[in-house]
Amino acid sequence: MTGTTGYLAGVETNAVVFAIAPETTWATDPGTGYQYLRLTGETLAAQKTRQRPNELNVTAQVSQAITTQVAASGALNFAYSYGTYDYLMTSLLNNSWTDTSIAISSGDITFSASSNAIVSTTSSKFSALTVGQWIKIAGSSVSGNNGYAQVSSVSSDGKTLVLTRITIADDSSPGSVTVTGSTIVNSNVFHSLYGQKQVGDAQYLLYPGIFVTGGSLNSQQGQFMQGSFNVSAQTETSTTTSVSSSITAAPTGRVIDTVTGLQRLYVNGSAIAAAPKTLNLTFTKEGAGAQYGIGQAAAYGMIMSKLAVAGSLEVYFKTLDLYELFTAETSVEVSWRQIDNLGNAYIITLPNVTIMNPKITASAPNQSIMSSFELEGNPSTTLGYTIRIDRFPVS
């Protein structure tokens, strides 16, 4: 028995697929490098700005309007899964991911407890790593030396890697060890994307010159991790031919949950005393926008603007530790790990946060006292960035 045909009045939203690729030239199809996204919804659409002259006439009707600008903008909403949105992060943070994988053969290094460091006999062994970056150590015969650690310093000759957020034990013959890390920090290098939205068989909407102008990343008890990217594009056009015959499938890993997926919420390297309820980040590109000129309705370019990072944290009230940081206006580092069910992980670090505007209130009887705080992200005076994201595929 065959299925029923002709039952749809139009294309359903579940059939919509969106693909993006990094551009090398703004608003120009790169031809390759496309990957599908996983979205919970999107609002990307074209807009035209129209003007009409206010002419004197005796016809008692307005004059013909003309198009003066064309643009496309909207939001890409998502449930956070590993490896799916890394292209969009390059546009949001104005930078590229840096990948480091250091294979260390037997006899090349020792683990030193006195300096909490890994020491190599090879010059420049750790020179590719940067202060503040998180790494993952594997293969040490001392189990406590394996795991996630943060780089505290790298010696000028690249032989000594001093670590924090881990307690190193002496090991003079650790065998074959690997140190891996992939990181991105906000910078000032413009990254744009080319987008394709398929809305039916042989029906596509194209978005050249996509630039991420803001977004959010939200974690809330009882929910999965989710967020959105706010994007602007040069324009929107339609076609009946896909931009590429070979588009990489979206990663299929499970979305990151807020039960086992959110781990190790640190303030200045120490786990907070209270249980968190919500943790949200907001990204804003202050002044981002298109550059229009005479000769075409679509933009000629895009202003990169300045990135601002803010957030909010709500925890069950337990101590006044966070409140006292607010009172003193103490700059703190805030970091946490996000990990999926397979072990793929991101670590997000805000190196210079001022905790602001606490609310510790008893709003009604028979309720838990919650304390909520705003997180003001600022550039680190020593590291030079406002946010770092480190990623670790499961080994």
MARVEXDO-52787 format. One record per residue (C-alpha): x, y, z. Coordinates in pm, 1 decimal. Example, Ala and Ser with C-alpha at 12.3 -4.5 7.8 and 13.67 -1.06 7.14 Angstrom:
# residues 2
x y z
1230.0 -450.0 780.0
1367.0 -106.0 714.0
# end
This chain:
# residues 395
x y z
0.0 0.0 0.0
149.6 330.9 -107.0
143.8 646.9 101.1
-77.5 947.0 40.6
41.0 1222.0 -191.8
-74.4 1579.3 -226.7
-147.9 1620.5 143.8
63.9 1932.8 202.9
-61.8 2284.0 138.2
300.2 2397.3 152.8
645.0 2303.5 278.7
653.5 2223.4 651.1
919.6 2374.9 874.7
1075.6 2034.9 956.5
1189.3 2013.1 594.5
1391.5 2336.2 609.2
1769.6 2288.5 621.1
2032.9 2559.0 658.2
2398.1 2538.1 552.8
2685.3 2783.6 595.7
3045.8 2815.3 480.9
3326.5 3061.5 564.4
3378.3 3331.4 300.5
3722.0 3433.6 181.3
3582.3 3742.0 6.0
3285.2 3916.2 164.3
2947.1 3836.8 6.2
3106.1 3590.6 -239.5
3014.8 3221.2 -258.8
3325.1 3026.5 -145.6
3212.9 2719.8 -344.0
3326.2 2469.6 -80.2
3334.8 2420.4 294.1
2960.4 2408.9 358.1
2815.8 2242.6 667.4
2454.1 2195.8 769.8
2333.5 2346.3 1096.1
2095.2 2208.3 1354.6
1836.8 2472.2 1440.2
1531.8 2495.9 1662.5
1404.4 2781.3 1448.0
1516.5 3078.3 1243.2
1385.9 3421.9 1143.2
1631.8 3519.4 869.9
1445.4 3720.7 606.2
1490.3 4003.7 356.2
1380.0 4361.3 412.0
1353.3 4648.1 168.1
1359.5 5014.5 264.3
1129.4 5222.1 43.1
1104.1 5597.5 6.9
855.4 5813.7 -177.0
897.9 6181.4 -268.0
648.7 6419.6 -114.8
569.1 6592.0 -442.1
321.5 6870.7 -497.7
37.9 6745.1 -715.7
-334.9 6783.2 -775.2
-415.0 6411.3 -804.2
-484.0 6363.3 -431.0
-256.6 6058.1 -415.3
99.5 5986.0 -309.7
387.2 5954.7 -555.6
547.6 5625.8 -659.5
780.4 5473.1 -394.7
1128.8 5348.6 -481.3
1364.1 5098.0 -315.7
1665.7 5259.3 -149.3
1809.5 4973.4 58.3
1796.3 4594.3 68.4
1913.6 4379.5 358.2
1852.1 4047.3 530.5
1869.3 3977.9 900.9
1727.5 3757.6 1173.1
1814.7 3499.4 1434.4
1940.0 3142.2 1414.8
1813.5 2958.9 1723.9
1974.0 2638.8 1843.6
2008.3 2371.1 2109.2
2381.1 2357.8 2180.9
2560.6 2053.7 2040.0
2932.3 2001.1 1993.2
3096.9 2111.1 1667.2
2779.5 2245.3 1506.0
2824.7 2620.5 1547.3
3202.0 2669.5 1539.5
3184.0 2858.5 1207.0
2936.5 3102.4 1359.6
3163.1 3150.5 1661.1
3444.0 3274.5 1432.2
3214.2 3549.2 1306.0
3083.3 3632.8 1652.5
3430.7 3655.1 1808.5
3614.3 3798.1 1502.8
3880.9 3530.3 1508.6
3980.1 3178.1 1399.1
4005.6 2860.8 1602.6
4364.4 2765.8 1685.2
4429.7 2392.4 1708.0
4717.5 2244.6 1905.3
4805.8 1878.9 1941.2
5141.6 1802.4 2099.8
5255.7 1441.0 2094.4
5521.1 1373.6 2357.9
5737.3 1064.7 2326.1
5877.4 868.2 2615.7
6173.9 1043.2 2780.3
6084.4 1383.7 2636.5
5913.0 1525.0 2945.6
5876.3 1500.2 3320.3
5592.4 1609.8 3546.8
5712.1 1836.1 3829.4
5505.1 1872.4 4146.4
5719.8 2154.1 4290.4
5641.8 2388.4 3999.4
5309.8 2226.5 3899.8
5450.2 2198.7 3549.4
5536.0 1976.6 3257.6
5902.9 2011.4 3165.3
6036.8 1908.6 2824.5
6388.8 1853.9 2694.8
6283.0 1993.3 2355.2
6295.4 2365.5 2280.4
5963.0 2528.5 2180.8
5769.4 2213.7 2274.4
5491.9 2422.3 2434.7
5541.3 2753.0 2251.6
5211.6 2718.4 2061.0
5015.0 2732.4 2386.2
4904.6 3062.5 2538.7
4842.9 3184.4 2892.6
4482.4 3133.3 2996.2
4423.3 2851.9 2747.5
4275.5 2524.7 2869.5
4439.4 2199.1 2760.4
4366.4 1830.2 2800.5
4643.3 1595.7 2915.9
4625.4 1222.4 2847.7
4861.2 927.0 2874.6
5041.6 998.7 3202.1
5101.3 693.8 3416.5
4991.2 904.9 3717.5
4616.8 935.4 3673.1
4597.5 1268.0 3857.7
4819.3 1428.2 3593.9
4559.4 1357.0 3325.5
4259.4 1575.7 3258.4
4183.9 1941.1 3199.1
4427.9 2212.2 3305.2
4475.8 2582.4 3243.1
4802.3 2731.1 3121.5
4954.3 2964.4 3380.9
5277.9 3037.8 3194.7
5504.4 2913.7 2916.8
5879.2 2964.8 2949.2
6055.7 3174.3 2686.7
6231.7 2864.5 2548.9
5900.0 2674.9 2531.7
6029.2 2390.3 2749.8
5832.0 2451.5 3069.5
5454.3 2457.6 3085.7
5325.2 2578.4 3424.0
4965.1 2479.7 3491.9
4679.5 2571.1 3719.9
4336.6 2416.6 3792.2
4516.4 2081.0 3829.0
4752.4 1938.1 4088.5
5057.1 1784.8 3921.6
5236.4 1490.8 4083.5
5599.6 1403.1 4017.7
5649.1 1160.5 3730.2
5998.1 1123.3 3583.6
5907.1 867.0 3318.6
5547.3 925.4 3210.9
5563.4 742.1 2878.2
5371.5 865.9 2574.1
5163.3 1171.2 2661.2
4943.2 1399.3 2452.5
4854.3 1761.8 2522.2
4565.8 1887.5 2312.1
4370.9 2208.0 2286.5
4171.5 2414.6 2039.4
4092.5 2770.6 2135.1
3937.3 3095.2 2018.5
3937.2 3438.2 2183.4
3766.4 3754.1 2065.8
3981.8 3961.2 1833.7
3952.5 4207.4 1544.2
3968.2 3990.0 1230.3
3648.2 4005.7 1025.2
3489.9 3666.8 947.6
3180.7 3636.0 730.5
2975.5 3339.2 611.6
2771.6 3239.9 308.8
2435.9 3085.1 390.4
2184.2 2869.4 208.0
1832.4 2792.0 330.7
1655.7 2510.9 149.0
1278.5 2551.9 176.7
1163.0 2273.9 -54.7
1271.1 2056.0 -343.9
1499.1 2269.4 -564.9
1400.0 2584.9 -377.2
1672.6 2781.1 -202.5
1726.3 3119.9 -43.9
2085.3 3245.1 -43.1
2243.8 3483.2 207.8
2582.3 3626.8 105.6
2792.2 3823.1 351.3
2646.0 3687.8 676.3
2796.2 3855.8 981.2
2707.7 3759.7 1338.7
2606.8 4078.7 1521.5
2521.3 3926.2 1859.0
2365.2 3631.6 2031.6
2311.4 3443.3 2352.8
2403.3 3120.3 2526.8
2169.6 3006.6 2801.5
2174.5 2733.5 3065.7
1874.7 2683.9 3292.4
1780.8 2404.0 3529.1
1522.4 2179.6 3368.1
1629.2 2275.2 3015.6
1899.2 2185.9 2766.5
2166.7 2438.3 2673.9
2036.8 2667.9 2404.9
2097.8 3001.6 2242.8
2080.4 3212.1 1930.3
2297.3 3397.0 1681.8
2175.8 3732.0 1551.7
2294.4 3769.0 1193.1
2291.9 4029.0 916.9
2352.9 3950.8 549.8
2411.6 4165.3 244.2
2090.7 4048.3 82.4
1860.2 3752.3 16.3
1821.1 3591.8 -326.7
1643.5 3283.6 -456.0
1764.3 3001.6 -678.1
1670.1 2650.6 -785.6
2027.7 2517.3 -763.4
2219.3 2432.4 -448.4
2541.5 2621.9 -385.6
2726.5 2293.3 -346.5
2681.6 1930.1 -441.6
2875.8 1828.2 -132.2
2764.3 1973.7 201.4
2899.2 1821.8 521.5
2631.2 1680.3 747.1
2572.8 1845.7 1081.8
2727.8 1670.4 1381.4
2486.2 1417.3 1528.5
2591.4 1425.6 1894.1
2327.8 1472.6 2159.9
2256.4 1826.2 2275.9
2436.4 1934.9 2590.8
2213.1 1903.5 2895.2
2221.9 2099.4 3220.6
2241.8 1795.4 3449.9
2575.5 1635.2 3364.9
2658.8 1871.1 3077.3
2737.0 2182.4 3282.9
3042.4 2114.8 3497.7
3298.5 2294.9 3707.6
3155.1 2644.5 3747.1
3451.9 2834.2 3884.0
3501.2 3185.4 4018.2
3873.0 3264.0 4039.8
3949.2 2896.1 4010.8
3730.0 2782.6 4299.3
3398.4 2605.7 4258.8
3113.2 2825.2 4380.4
2963.3 2716.6 4712.5
2599.9 2733.3 4600.2
2414.6 2527.3 4342.7
2353.1 2727.8 4021.9
2003.5 2759.1 3874.8
2065.4 2966.6 3561.0
2373.9 3085.1 3376.1
2329.1 3307.3 3072.0
2559.5 3495.9 2836.2
2466.1 3777.0 2598.3
2686.4 3895.9 2311.2
2637.9 4235.8 2147.5
2826.4 4391.5 1857.5
2793.9 4759.8 1942.1
2756.0 4956.9 1618.7
2756.2 4662.2 1377.9
2577.7 4741.4 1054.7
2582.2 4754.6 677.7
2755.1 5019.9 468.1
2532.1 5155.2 191.4
2623.1 5373.3 -103.3
2491.8 5509.9 -431.2
2476.5 5261.5 -718.9
2313.8 4958.8 -557.4
2045.9 4886.0 -300.4
2245.8 4610.2 -127.7
2527.0 4698.1 111.2
2879.7 4755.4 -11.9
3031.7 4631.5 312.3
2984.4 4567.2 682.6
3108.0 4743.9 995.5
3276.8 4499.8 1236.3
3208.2 4711.6 1549.2
3293.9 4627.1 1911.9
3203.7 4312.5 2103.4
3043.7 4339.6 2446.5
2984.9 4033.7 2665.7
2745.1 4032.5 2959.2
2567.0 3764.9 3154.8
2360.3 3665.1 3451.4
2395.9 3403.0 3723.3
2130.5 3275.8 3961.4
2225.0 3045.6 4248.8
2061.7 2912.4 4562.6
2166.3 3144.8 4842.8
2423.1 2985.3 5069.5
2696.8 3238.7 5148.8
2771.9 3607.4 5092.3
3087.3 3528.6 4892.3
2952.0 3652.9 4559.2
2785.3 3951.5 4724.7
3113.8 4059.0 4880.2
3279.7 4046.4 4538.9
3007.0 4283.7 4420.2
3064.2 4522.1 4711.2
3439.5 4535.1 4653.3
3404.5 4548.6 4271.2
3665.6 4275.6 4256.6
3754.1 4157.3 3907.5
3723.7 3779.2 3888.9
3766.7 3502.9 3634.3
3452.6 3300.0 3567.4
3474.8 2970.1 3378.9
3273.6 2655.9 3325.2
3283.2 2334.7 3123.4
3011.5 2214.9 2886.2
3031.6 1848.5 2787.6
2807.7 1621.7 2583.4
2721.5 1257.5 2649.9
3016.8 1133.7 2442.0
3276.1 1346.9 2620.7
3315.1 1627.1 2366.1
3366.9 1945.5 2564.3
3384.7 2323.9 2556.8
3530.2 2537.4 2834.7
3413.5 2898.1 2841.7
3624.9 3153.3 3028.2
3556.5 3519.1 3106.8
3889.5 3641.2 3247.7
3774.7 3979.2 3381.0
3423.2 3983.9 3523.7
3273.8 4241.7 3757.6
2979.1 4102.3 3953.1
2696.1 4353.8 3955.7
2346.8 4428.0 4089.8
2272.3 4139.8 4326.9
1918.7 4045.3 4419.7
1882.7 3839.8 4737.3
1516.4 3850.9 4824.8
1245.5 3651.7 5000.7
962.4 3697.7 4751.5
706.3 3460.2 4904.0
657.7 3204.3 5181.6
780.7 2846.8 5142.8
1031.7 2930.2 4870.1
1406.3 2889.4 4835.0
1604.0 3210.5 4867.5
1774.9 3273.7 4537.0
2056.2 3516.6 4470.3
2097.4 3656.0 4121.5
2381.8 3862.0 3982.6
2467.4 4037.4 3659.8
2804.1 3952.9 3505.1
2982.8 4243.9 3341.7
3246.3 4114.3 3099.6
3551.7 4333.7 3049.2
3876.0 4298.0 2852.5
4155.3 4141.2 3053.3
4432.8 4393.9 3109.9
4693.8 4117.3 3092.4
4547.0 3874.8 2837.4
4384.4 4128.4 2604.8
4053.0 3952.5 2544.0
3704.4 3940.7 2697.5
3610.9 3577.5 2635.2
3787.1 3252.9 2550.7
3630.1 2927.3 2434.3
3835.2 2607.0 2434.8
3707.2 2292.5 2262.1
3803.5 1930.1 2310.6
3679.3 1646.1 2090.4
3649.9 1318.1 2272.8
3977.5 1126.0 2238.4
# end
